[in-house]
Amino acid sequence: MKLSSKAVGGVQSPAFLLVAGILWVCSLVAGFSILAREEFTPVKSTQQKPDFPANSTIRLAQDKPTLLLFVHPLCPCTRATLHELEDLLTSVQNKVAVDIVFTIPDGLPSGWEKEDLYKSAMAIPGVHVLVDQGGREAQRFGVRGSGHTLLYSSSGQLLFSGGITGSRGHEGDNAGQSAVISFILHGHALVSRTPVFGCSLL
């Protein structure tokens, strides 16, 4: 009786195992490539107006810069942004007013936003947390992605626009955080715009 070249006694042939191994490795490489692209793909940018919107309900501080951080309540990437914000505030020592703006799409029930990110934001000393129902403030300021940070001078001039993480959901030294700290402490920085890595706000 002639034995099959594909299997003997239920054991796969070396050729079959080799092909299966190659396919498995290719699948892993493809999966990691997709994840890497996602991690380093920023939110599509928009051009912010050079001045603080006059029709905003958010108050501009008159004695120091104002930092606005826009957040989607369920964006897991933004947890890293909140941690970076805490480090930033430690560096600038109360020299900036901070509003964390939670954007809530219309039609969702009251209190929907009060999950882990909201609680984490509320626990940061010295910040003001507010709810942007329907994303009206996000539209006024021209932001689209969770984690988008804006810094304004006390006169309302836009100093910085962008993200304060180096990639999606990752903490560590990055150009955005460094620029915001430099603007607050010294009035200037090497960059004024950085990519935003986060979920869509609406």
C-alpha positions as CSV (number, residue, x, y, z in Angstrom):
1,M,0.0,0.0,0.0
2,K,1.3,3.4,-1.0
3,L,1.5,5.9,1.9
4,S,0.2,9.5,1.5
5,S,2.9,12.2,1.3
6,K,0.6,14.5,3.2
7,A,0.2,12.6,6.4
8,V,1.4,9.3,8.0
9,G,-0.5,8.2,11.1
10,G,-2.1,11.6,11.5
11,V,1.3,13.4,11.6
12,Q,1.6,16.3,9.2
13,S,4.4,16.3,6.6
14,P,7.4,18.6,7.0
15,A,6.3,20.5,3.9
16,F,2.8,21.2,5.3
17,L,4.3,22.3,8.6
18,L,6.7,24.7,6.8
19,V,3.9,26.3,4.8
20,A,1.7,26.6,7.9
21,G,4.6,28.2,9.8
22,I,5.3,30.7,7.0
23,L,1.6,31.6,6.8
24,W,1.5,32.1,10.6
25,V,4.5,34.4,10.6
26,C,3.1,36.4,7.7
27,S,-0.2,36.8,9.6
28,L,1.7,38.1,12.7
29,V,3.8,40.5,10.6
30,A,0.6,41.8,8.9
31,G,-1.1,42.2,12.2
32,F,1.7,44.1,13.8
33,S,2.0,46.3,10.7
34,I,-1.7,47.3,11.0
35,L,-1.2,48.0,14.7
36,A,1.9,50.1,14.1
37,R,0.1,52.1,11.4
38,E,-2.8,52.8,13.7
39,E,-0.4,53.7,16.6
40,F,1.4,56.4,14.6
41,T,-1.5,57.6,12.5
42,P,-2.7,61.0,13.7
43,V,-6.2,62.4,13.6
44,K,-6.8,64.4,10.4
45,S,-5.8,68.0,11.3
46,T,-7.7,71.2,10.9
47,Q,-6.6,74.8,10.9
48,Q,-7.4,76.5,14.2
49,K,-8.2,80.2,14.3
50,P,-5.4,82.3,15.7
51,D,-7.4,83.7,18.5
52,F,-9.6,82.4,21.3
53,P,-13.2,82.2,20.0
54,A,-15.3,85.1,21.2
55,N,-18.5,83.0,21.3
56,S,-17.0,80.3,23.5
57,T,-18.6,79.6,26.9
58,I,-15.1,78.6,28.2
59,R,-13.4,81.4,30.2
60,L,-10.0,82.7,29.1
61,A,-7.7,83.3,32.1
62,Q,-6.5,87.0,32.2
63,D,-3.4,86.5,34.3
64,K,-1.8,83.4,32.8
65,P,-2.0,81.1,29.7
66,T,-5.1,78.9,29.3
67,L,-4.8,75.2,28.3
68,L,-7.7,73.3,26.8
69,L,-7.7,69.6,26.5
70,F,-10.5,68.0,24.5
71,V,-11.5,64.4,25.4
72,H,-13.8,61.7,24.2
73,P,-15.0,59.9,27.4
74,L,-14.4,56.4,26.1
75,C,-11.1,56.9,24.2
76,P,-8.5,54.5,25.7
77,C,-5.7,56.4,24.0
78,T,-6.4,59.5,26.1
79,R,-5.5,57.9,29.4
80,A,-1.8,58.5,28.4
81,T,-2.6,62.1,27.5
82,L,-4.1,62.7,31.0
83,H,-0.9,61.2,32.5
84,E,1.2,63.5,30.3
85,L,-0.9,66.5,31.4
86,E,-0.3,65.6,35.1
87,D,3.5,65.6,34.4
88,L,3.2,68.8,32.5
89,L,1.4,70.5,35.4
90,T,4.1,69.4,37.8
91,S,6.7,71.1,35.6
92,V,4.8,74.5,35.3
93,Q,3.7,74.9,38.9
94,N,0.3,76.6,38.7
95,K,1.4,78.9,35.9
96,V,-1.4,77.8,33.6
97,A,-5.2,77.6,33.8
98,V,-6.5,74.2,32.6
99,D,-9.9,73.2,31.3
100,I,-10.5,69.5,30.3
101,V,-13.4,69.4,27.9
102,F,-15.4,66.2,27.6
103,T,-17.2,66.1,24.3
104,I,-20.6,64.3,24.4
105,P,-22.4,63.5,21.2
106,D,-26.1,64.5,21.1
107,G,-28.7,61.9,22.0
108,L,-26.8,60.2,24.8
109,P,-28.2,60.0,28.4
110,S,-27.1,62.3,31.2
111,G,-24.0,61.1,33.0
112,W,-22.9,58.9,30.1
113,E,-19.5,60.6,30.1
114,K,-18.7,59.9,33.8
115,E,-16.6,56.8,33.3
116,D,-12.9,56.1,34.2
117,L,-11.4,59.0,32.1
118,Y,-13.8,61.5,33.6
119,K,-13.0,60.3,37.2
120,S,-9.3,60.5,36.4
121,A,-9.6,64.0,35.1
122,M,-11.6,65.1,38.1
123,A,-8.8,63.8,40.3
124,I,-6.1,66.0,38.8
125,P,-5.5,69.0,41.2
126,G,-6.2,72.5,39.9
127,V,-8.1,71.6,36.7
128,H,-11.6,72.6,35.6
129,V,-13.6,69.7,34.0
130,L,-16.6,70.6,31.9
131,V,-19.0,68.8,29.5
132,D,-19.3,69.9,25.9
133,Q,-22.8,68.6,24.9
134,G,-23.1,68.0,21.2
135,G,-19.4,69.0,20.6
136,R,-20.3,72.6,20.2
137,E,-17.1,73.9,21.8
138,A,-15.0,71.4,19.8
139,Q,-16.5,72.8,16.7
140,R,-15.9,76.4,17.8
141,F,-12.2,75.6,18.5
142,G,-11.9,73.4,15.3
143,V,-10.7,70.2,17.0
144,R,-11.6,66.7,15.9
145,G,-9.6,64.2,18.0
146,S,-9.5,63.2,21.6
147,G,-6.3,64.4,23.2
148,H,-6.2,67.6,21.2
149,T,-4.5,70.3,23.3
150,L,-4.7,74.1,22.7
151,L,-2.7,76.7,24.6
152,Y,-3.7,80.3,24.5
153,S,-1.9,83.4,25.9
154,S,-3.8,85.6,28.4
155,S,-4.6,87.9,25.5
156,G,-6.3,85.1,23.6
157,Q,-3.5,84.3,21.1
158,L,-3.2,80.7,20.1
159,L,0.3,79.5,21.1
160,F,0.1,75.8,20.6
161,S,-2.2,73.2,18.9
162,G,-1.7,69.5,18.9
163,G,-1.2,66.3,20.9
164,I,1.0,65.9,24.0
165,T,1.8,62.2,23.4
166,G,4.3,60.9,20.9
167,S,2.0,58.2,19.5
168,R,-1.4,56.6,20.2
169,G,-1.7,55.7,23.9
170,H,2.0,56.0,24.7
171,E,3.6,58.0,27.5
172,G,7.1,59.5,27.5
173,D,9.0,62.5,26.3
174,N,7.5,64.1,23.2
175,A,7.6,67.3,21.2
176,G,4.1,68.4,22.1
177,Q,4.5,68.2,25.9
178,S,7.9,69.9,25.7
179,A,6.5,72.7,23.6
180,V,3.6,73.5,25.9
181,I,5.9,73.6,28.9
182,S,8.3,75.9,27.1
183,F,5.5,78.3,26.0
184,I,4.2,78.4,29.6
185,L,7.6,78.9,31.3
186,H,9.5,80.9,28.6
187,G,6.9,82.3,26.2
188,H,8.3,80.5,23.2
189,A,9.0,77.0,21.9
190,L,10.7,75.2,18.9
191,V,7.3,73.9,17.6
192,S,3.8,75.2,17.8
193,R,1.9,72.3,16.2
194,T,2.1,68.5,16.7
195,P,0.0,65.5,15.5
196,V,-2.9,64.4,17.6
197,F,-3.2,60.7,18.4
198,G,-6.6,59.8,19.7
199,C,-10.2,58.7,18.8
200,S,-12.5,60.9,16.9
201,L,-14.5,63.2,19.2
202,L,-17.8,62.9,17.3
